[in-house]
Amino acid sequence: MIVVVDERELVKDGYTSLFGREGIPSTGFDPEEFGEWVNTAAECDLAAVEAFLIGQGGQTCELPRAIRDRSQAPVIAVSDQHSLDVTLALFDSGVDDVVRKPVHPREILARAAAIRRRLKAISNYTEVGPIRVFSDGRDPEISGDTFPLPRRERRILEYLVANRGRRVSKTQIFSAIYGIFDDEVEENVVESHISKLRKKLRRKLGFDPIDSKRFLGYCIDWN
């Protein structure tokens, strides 16, 4: 999920709509509301955030520090001003990157993925056995062959692989795939997506690599 922070409703709505077209859940906050939320949000909600996008607002230079106290997700500032002083002030406040408008949501996602790679010192893919998932939106591969998946199933597989070796709940998966503020979709839809994903993996691999336990959640691992 991408969190957009800007005092302008038109900007927030515009970005959330653009991210939605890319299949990425997002939500928008007024800077003051966001300041309250980031300080009180549950750990599982913050863990669902892939990146923070900071725009215009009176607290622009205060928010990155508040974010970093609670999350290691990339913080990207979107600047309307072509000013070196503004750019330097933003970096000094703790943001990971500064981009100038107009900027395409795919560029923001690519920049966020690059920041995560630098922070974790990892490549742009993660492997579990013959399964390889990418951080740039590409379809996964199995034994070197492209494994096409609908975007929801692909993102679930990416989330399971990112959390390989430990169980994640249905709620955690839902938050990562749909966002934590989506009231229009029932959480049980996750079970349907996972069921379809497991069938496809079973056909490709000859067995189901996703283990599920009632009340404990889902896990993918390779021994």
C-alpha positions as CSV (number, residue, x, y, z in Angstrom):
1,M,0.0,0.0,0.0
2,I,1.2,3.5,-0.8
3,V,0.3,6.3,1.6
4,V,-0.1,9.7,0.1
5,V,0.1,12.8,2.3
6,D,-0.9,16.2,0.9
7,E,-3.2,19.0,2.1
8,R,-4.9,19.2,-1.3
9,E,-7.8,16.8,-1.8
10,L,-7.4,16.9,-5.6
11,V,-3.8,15.7,-5.4
12,K,-4.6,12.9,-2.9
13,D,-7.5,11.7,-5.0
14,G,-5.5,12.0,-8.2
15,Y,-2.6,9.8,-6.9
16,T,-4.9,7.2,-5.3
17,S,-6.7,6.9,-8.6
18,L,-3.5,6.5,-10.6
19,F,-2.1,4.0,-8.2
20,G,-5.4,2.1,-8.4
21,R,-5.0,1.8,-12.1
22,E,-1.6,0.1,-11.6
23,G,-3.2,-2.4,-9.2
24,I,-1.6,-0.8,-6.1
25,P,-3.7,0.0,-3.1
26,S,-3.3,3.5,-1.7
27,T,-4.8,5.9,0.7
28,G,-4.6,9.7,1.2
29,F,-4.1,11.7,4.4
30,D,-4.1,15.4,5.3
31,P,-0.7,16.1,6.9
32,E,-2.3,16.8,10.4
33,E,-4.4,13.6,10.2
34,F,-1.4,11.6,9.1
35,G,0.8,12.9,11.9
36,E,-1.8,11.5,14.4
37,W,-2.2,8.2,12.5
38,V,1.5,7.4,12.0
39,N,2.1,7.8,15.8
40,T,-0.8,5.6,16.8
41,A,-1.2,3.1,14.0
42,A,-0.8,-0.6,14.8
43,E,2.4,-2.3,13.7
44,C,0.5,-4.6,11.3
45,D,-1.0,-1.5,9.5
46,L,2.4,0.1,9.2
47,A,3.9,-3.1,7.9
48,A,1.5,-3.0,5.0
49,V,2.9,0.3,3.7
50,E,5.3,-0.1,0.8
51,A,6.1,3.6,0.6
52,F,5.1,7.1,1.8
53,L,4.5,9.9,-0.7
54,I,4.9,13.3,0.9
55,G,3.5,16.3,-0.9
56,Q,2.4,19.8,0.1
57,G,1.7,20.8,3.7
58,G,2.8,22.8,6.6
59,Q,4.4,19.8,8.3
60,T,6.2,18.5,5.3
61,C,9.7,18.6,6.9
62,E,8.4,17.1,10.2
63,L,6.7,14.0,8.9
64,P,9.7,12.0,7.6
65,R,11.2,11.9,11.1
66,A,7.8,10.8,12.5
67,I,7.6,8.1,9.9
68,R,11.2,6.8,10.5
69,D,10.4,6.4,14.2
70,R,7.7,3.8,13.2
71,S,8.6,2.4,9.8
72,Q,11.5,1.7,7.5
73,A,9.4,2.0,4.3
74,P,10.8,4.5,1.7
75,V,9.7,8.1,2.1
76,I,9.5,10.0,-1.2
77,A,8.8,13.7,-1.4
78,V,7.0,15.2,-4.4
79,S,8.0,18.8,-4.9
80,D,6.2,21.5,-6.9
81,Q,9.1,23.8,-6.7
82,H,12.2,23.6,-8.8
83,S,14.4,25.0,-6.0
84,L,17.7,23.6,-4.7
85,D,17.0,25.0,-1.3
86,V,13.7,23.2,-1.1
87,T,15.2,19.9,-2.3
88,L,18.1,20.1,0.2
89,A,15.6,20.9,3.0
90,L,13.6,17.9,2.1
91,F,16.6,15.6,2.1
92,D,17.7,17.1,5.4
93,S,14.3,16.3,6.9
94,G,14.9,12.6,6.3
95,V,13.2,11.7,3.0
96,D,14.9,9.0,0.9
97,D,14.2,10.7,-2.5
98,V,12.8,13.8,-4.0
99,V,10.9,13.9,-7.3
100,R,9.4,16.9,-9.2
101,K,5.9,17.0,-10.6
102,P,4.7,15.7,-12.9
103,V,5.7,12.2,-12.1
104,H,4.1,8.9,-13.2
105,P,3.1,6.4,-10.5
106,R,5.3,3.7,-12.1
107,E,8.3,5.9,-11.6
108,I,7.4,6.3,-7.9
109,L,7.0,2.6,-7.6
110,A,10.4,2.0,-9.3
111,R,12.1,4.5,-7.0
112,A,10.6,3.0,-3.9
113,A,11.7,-0.5,-5.0
114,A,15.3,0.9,-5.6
115,I,15.3,2.4,-2.2
116,R,14.2,-0.8,-0.6
117,R,17.0,-2.7,-2.5
118,R,19.6,-0.2,-1.2
119,L,18.3,-0.4,2.4
120,K,18.2,-4.2,2.4
121,A,21.2,-4.6,0.1
122,I,19.3,-7.2,-2.0
123,S,18.7,-7.8,-5.7
124,N,15.4,-7.0,-7.4
125,Y,14.2,-10.5,-6.9
126,T,13.7,-13.0,-4.1
127,E,13.7,-16.8,-4.5
128,V,12.1,-19.7,-2.7
129,G,13.2,-22.9,-4.3
130,P,12.4,-22.6,-8.0
131,I,10.0,-19.7,-7.4
132,R,11.4,-16.2,-8.2
133,V,9.4,-13.1,-7.5
134,F,10.4,-9.6,-8.6
135,S,10.1,-6.2,-6.9
136,D,9.3,-4.3,-10.1
137,G,5.9,-5.7,-11.0
138,R,7.0,-8.4,-13.4
139,D,5.3,-11.8,-13.4
140,P,7.1,-14.4,-11.2
141,E,9.2,-17.2,-12.7
142,I,9.2,-20.9,-11.8
143,S,12.3,-22.8,-12.8
144,G,13.2,-20.0,-15.2
145,D,9.8,-19.9,-17.0
146,T,7.5,-17.0,-16.7
147,F,4.5,-17.8,-14.5
148,P,1.7,-15.4,-15.5
149,L,-0.7,-14.4,-12.7
150,P,-3.5,-11.9,-12.2
151,R,-2.2,-9.0,-10.2
152,R,-3.9,-9.9,-6.9
153,E,-2.6,-13.4,-7.0
154,R,0.9,-12.1,-8.0
155,R,1.0,-9.7,-5.1
156,I,-0.1,-12.4,-2.7
157,L,2.7,-14.7,-3.9
158,E,5.1,-11.8,-3.6
159,Y,4.0,-11.1,0.0
160,L,4.2,-14.8,1.0
161,V,7.7,-15.0,-0.5
162,A,8.8,-11.8,1.2
163,N,7.7,-13.3,4.5
164,R,9.0,-16.8,3.7
165,G,9.5,-19.0,6.7
166,R,6.9,-17.4,8.9
167,R,3.1,-17.4,9.0
168,V,1.1,-14.4,8.0
169,S,-2.6,-14.0,8.7
170,K,-5.5,-13.4,6.3
171,T,-5.8,-9.9,7.7
172,Q,-2.1,-9.2,7.0
173,I,-2.4,-10.4,3.5
174,F,-5.6,-8.4,2.9
175,S,-3.9,-5.2,4.2
176,A,-0.9,-5.7,2.0
177,I,-3.0,-6.4,-1.1
178,Y,-6.0,-4.1,-0.7
179,G,-4.8,-1.6,1.8
180,I,-5.9,-1.0,5.4
181,F,-8.8,1.4,4.6
182,D,-10.7,-0.5,1.9
183,D,-14.2,-1.1,3.2
184,E,-15.7,-2.0,-0.1
185,V,-14.0,-5.4,-0.3
186,E,-14.6,-8.3,2.1
187,E,-11.5,-9.8,3.8
188,N,-12.7,-13.3,2.8
189,V,-11.8,-12.5,-0.8
190,V,-8.2,-13.4,0.2
191,E,-9.2,-17.0,0.6
192,S,-10.5,-17.1,-3.0
193,H,-7.4,-15.6,-4.4
194,I,-5.1,-17.9,-2.4
195,S,-7.2,-21.0,-3.5
196,K,-6.7,-20.1,-7.2
197,L,-3.0,-19.4,-6.6
198,R,-2.5,-22.7,-4.9
199,K,-4.2,-24.6,-7.7
200,K,-1.9,-22.9,-10.3
201,L,1.2,-23.6,-8.3
202,R,0.2,-27.3,-7.8
203,R,-0.3,-27.7,-11.5
204,K,3.1,-26.1,-12.3
205,L,5.1,-27.7,-9.4
206,G,3.3,-31.0,-8.9
207,F,2.5,-30.0,-5.2
208,D,1.3,-27.1,-3.2
209,P,4.1,-25.0,-1.6
210,I,1.7,-22.9,0.5
211,D,1.0,-24.3,4.0
212,S,-2.1,-23.1,5.8
213,K,-3.2,-23.7,9.4
214,R,-6.5,-22.6,10.8
215,F,-6.2,-19.5,13.0
216,L,-2.4,-19.4,12.4
217,G,-2.3,-18.3,8.8
218,Y,-0.3,-19.0,5.6
219,C,3.3,-19.8,5.0
220,I,5.5,-20.6,2.0
221,D,8.9,-22.2,2.5
222,W,11.2,-24.6,0.8
223,N,13.2,-27.2,2.7
